[in-house]
Amino acid sequence: MTFRAILPKELLSIVLVRNFKTKMNTTIQETPEHLAAFENKISCGEKIEPKDWMPERYRKQLIRMISQHAHSEIVGMLPEGNWITRAPSLRRKKVLLAKVQDEAGHGLYLYCAAETLGVDRRELVEALLAGKAKYSSIFNYPTLSWADIGVIGWFVDGAAIVNQTMLARSSYGPYSRAMLRICSEENFHKKQGYEIVATLANGTAEQRAMVQDAVNRWWWQSLMMFGPSDANSPNSEELLRWKVKQETNDELRQRFVNITVPQAKAVNLTLPDSDLKFNSETGDYDFGKINWEEFYNVINGNGPCNAERMKARRLADENGKWVREAAEEYARKNFSKTKNI
Ligand code: BYC
């Protein structure tokens, strides 16, 4: 069997692109003039593109953030992928399969966006597998019932949309453009989740209890997705100055709460926060205290599913080794043939 026959076309082209990509950001010494021109471009709302000069710190911040985002998409396939075989109907199974596949696509765009900064995808993946790179805290919790799949779409994809709509205006061109497509797909994901939730909320007493339980287990963890409070966010100042982020962690978290409270009311579900109430002065919903100890525990590798997630990714990497080797060999042979023409 030829290699072309066993590899999906998309995977093959990704492997080929990866192997022949050249490093784009040649290092030019940073001078006050360079920095001033760069910051001026950003303040005029122009995008920074891969071949433009950028401070080393900007490049590092973007690699950190984009790669963590890519890892989150890939690790994020695990809690939902776990339910593909157990979805309650063929329709639900097809929709979930498509959603999980979309997340893989998001991971691939994001690794490509990170590669435009001159880093190799393999280095990034190895940092994840070695436990050195972070990914979103939310994926370290278990999916205990079918209702969790609905609530993940509603809360987790909903939170991601709030965050990523802001990132679609990011100053770095490849990241902002990747976000445009990702956000449109996330919108479908959120709608499929909310539809599952609404169906269960209007179902039997047992189904209502199941979905309320899922809401109770995912609410606070979804608020943590936006990161630490502004006072404790070491990266925010720099990212905001360079317009990688355009709004703070707390501002985005508040927007998510404001959007989600009426949606919960519409399906008669209760959000598990006795301090949640509308503040007519600010026009926001005030909410209770987040358990930051739990958050730091999870991002430091000690959440309920961190070990399980990393084990699954390491196994997938090991099982995919022969595919990568075959793809690289195919690319090498094909490239030397092209050179001989
Ligand atoms: N989880 O200074 P801060 C999806 C880390 S996936 C883990 O505020 P920053 C989906 C942070 O990295 C979408 N770590 O950082 C997929 C930093 O550590 P380092 C995921 C977190 O960068 C499948 C430290 O805490 N979205 O939608 O200014 C199925 C201090 O934080 C978290 C993204 O990745 C966290 N929640 O802001 C369904 C969005 N929060 O690196 C759905 C892209 C913070 O200094 N990323 N940390 O060691 C961002 O927008 C920002 O990086 C963050 C953090 C808001 C996450």
Residues whose N, C-alpha, C, O or C-beta is under 5 A from the ligand:
A	BS01	BYC	M65 Q68 H69 S72 E73 G76 M77 E103 K134 Y135 S136 S137 V156 D157 A160 M224 M225 F226 G227 P228 S233 P234 N235 S236 I299
